[in-house]
Amino acid sequence: MIPTPERYKEIQQALIDKGYLQAPASGVWGPDCSQALKRFQQEQNLTPSGKLDALSLISLGLGPSREPYRPTAVVNNRPPSSGGLN
């Protein structure tokens, strides 16, 4: 799946904020973005591929939301009754 221009802007802004990218966040991923990402990945001890991956996004603070896990309440933990039409 190819990121949207808005997502690219988020990633670029994260790289800018961390000092790895000097260009403005345009939403277009180019060679300068890949090089910035490679430097970031290397300094984070990630594989410096220059390609967007889950670990890189998480390290940039752009991974899945960090909301605390809240299990759903168990409403009825009894097995279904067998009093149906059999």
C-alpha positions as CSV (number, residue, x, y, z in Angstrom):
1,M,0.0,0.0,0.0
2,I,1.4,3.4,-1.0
3,P,1.1,6.1,1.6
4,T,-1.1,9.1,0.8
5,P,0.5,12.5,0.3
6,E,-0.8,13.5,3.7
7,R,0.9,10.5,5.3
8,Y,4.1,11.4,3.5
9,K,3.9,14.9,4.9
10,E,3.6,13.5,8.4
11,I,6.6,11.3,7.9
12,Q,8.6,14.2,6.4
13,Q,7.6,16.5,9.2
14,A,8.8,13.9,11.7
15,L,12.2,13.7,9.9
16,I,12.4,17.5,9.8
17,D,11.5,17.7,13.5
18,K,14.3,15.3,14.3
19,G,16.8,17.1,12.2
20,Y,17.2,14.5,9.4
21,L,15.5,16.4,6.6
22,Q,16.0,20.0,5.6
23,A,13.5,20.2,2.8
24,P,9.9,21.3,3.5
25,A,7.2,18.6,4.0
26,S,5.8,18.5,0.5
27,G,3.9,15.1,0.5
28,V,6.1,13.9,-2.3
29,W,8.7,11.2,-1.4
30,G,12.0,11.6,-3.2
31,P,15.6,10.7,-2.9
32,D,16.3,13.3,-0.2
33,C,13.6,11.8,1.9
34,S,15.0,8.3,1.5
35,Q,18.5,9.5,2.4
36,A,17.1,11.2,5.5
37,L,15.2,8.1,6.5
38,K,18.4,6.0,6.0
39,R,20.3,8.2,8.4
40,F,17.5,8.1,10.9
41,Q,17.3,4.3,10.6
42,Q,21.1,3.9,11.0
43,E,21.1,6.0,14.2
44,Q,18.2,4.1,15.6
45,N,20.0,0.8,14.9
46,L,17.4,-0.2,12.4
47,T,18.2,-1.7,8.9
48,P,19.2,1.5,7.0
49,S,17.2,0.7,3.8
50,G,15.7,4.1,3.3
51,K,12.3,2.4,2.9
52,L,9.3,3.0,5.1
53,D,8.6,0.1,7.4
54,A,6.7,-0.4,10.6
55,L,9.7,-0.2,12.9
56,S,10.9,3.1,11.4
57,L,7.4,4.6,11.6
58,I,7.1,3.5,15.3
59,S,10.6,5.0,16.0
60,L,9.5,8.3,14.4
61,G,6.4,8.3,16.7
62,L,4.1,7.6,13.8
63,G,3.1,4.0,14.6
64,P,-0.2,2.7,15.9
65,S,-1.9,4.8,18.6
66,R,-0.5,4.2,22.0
67,E,-3.9,4.1,23.8
68,P,-3.8,1.8,26.7
69,Y,-5.3,-1.6,26.2
70,R,-8.8,-1.9,27.6
71,P,-10.3,-5.3,27.3
72,T,-14.0,-5.5,26.7
73,A,-16.1,-6.4,29.6
74,V,-17.5,-10.0,29.7
75,V,-21.2,-9.6,29.8
76,N,-22.2,-13.3,29.8
77,N,-19.6,-16.0,30.3
78,R,-22.2,-18.8,30.4
79,P,-22.5,-21.2,27.5
80,P,-25.7,-20.8,25.5
81,S,-28.7,-22.6,26.9
82,S,-29.8,-25.8,25.2
83,G,-33.5,-25.0,25.7
84,G,-34.1,-24.2,22.0
85,L,-36.1,-26.1,19.4
86,N,-34.3,-29.4,18.8
